[in-house]
């Protein structure tokens, strides 16, 4: 059991900001990637901070994801790992997506101090800015979820997320197993223990492992039940080609869902290639053959192709649904498809660096019912 500390404070952000500043001042890290309040005060976006004074604007636990931090880490470290140590705050789905990208050789964890947190959910950027604009603190509002109250403003995939507790990171900012005005810091690695030495204060969290395990089990039981209920309803909504066409009828082929997805990293995407460039007369031929042609064309093909491409690596972060201009439940559909696809391979995307991504390895004992002996 590593270092477990607990704190009794109402403002977690202030203490976490102080901890991050100590990490920089004591030379444990030379930079911090964490959400910061933008000048407009209406949103919090990830920032790379190298001046401890700039941490005054940091909002480490802001319940919003403007862009997946996994995508940011890929942008920064894909070509080469960082030379200098940097701490990075990620929500569990972002941590899993980043883990998946490392396995796919699209990012590096070298010199990163990975800090994740128990997550009660997040708001879309639109909802977060609206709440802030109305004078409501989204971070205070999210406390209702910790106390078991429903909040229909939380993103749909968060309401049914069964992976909201981080694993395989250096430090966990913990809520499960503690009182309403308490939170904990757990070192998951030797690197995490060293980092916690930079923090003064806190009490030893005696019995924390037992208390936390029971609280997490209860939380996950509720989330899994909500997930299964939602899956049943969603199956009836999208089953069959007619229902799929209806569900995706408002798709405008903007590809926003693909652009924000942390797992979609191909530099030359099939759906943006010359394969879909046609002579004008081809469109007339297709229309005359059917009597009419829906434009833009191939919208459903795009979504089915994307599902087929990355379902085994989907972490259900929900970024795709946030980015859809027409509120198509793409994240909810992808979560269900990804869950079933990964179950066939006994795999959970981003659960561990030691689990190879399906279809990147050959196993003699899998899928015999499909391919025969």
Secondary structure, 3 states (H helix, E strand, C coil): CCCEEEEECCCHHHHHHHHHHHHHHCCCCCEEEEEEECCCCCCEEEEEECCHHHHHHECCCCCECCCCHHHHHHHHHCCCCCCCCEEEEEEHHHHHHHHHHHHCCCCCCCCEEEEEECCCCCECHHHHHHHHHCCCCHHHHCHHHHCCCCCCCCCHHHHCCCCCCCCCCCEEEECCCCCCCEEEEEECCHHHHHHHCCCCCCEECCCHHHHHHHHHHHHHHHHHHHHHHHHHHHHHHHCCHHHHHHHCCCCCCCCHHHHHCCCCCCCCCHHHCHHHCCCHHHHHHHHHHHCCCCCCCCHHHHHHHHHHHHHHHCCCCCHHHHHCCCCCCHHHHHHHHHHHHHHHCCCCCCCCCCCCCCCCCCCCCCCHHHHCC
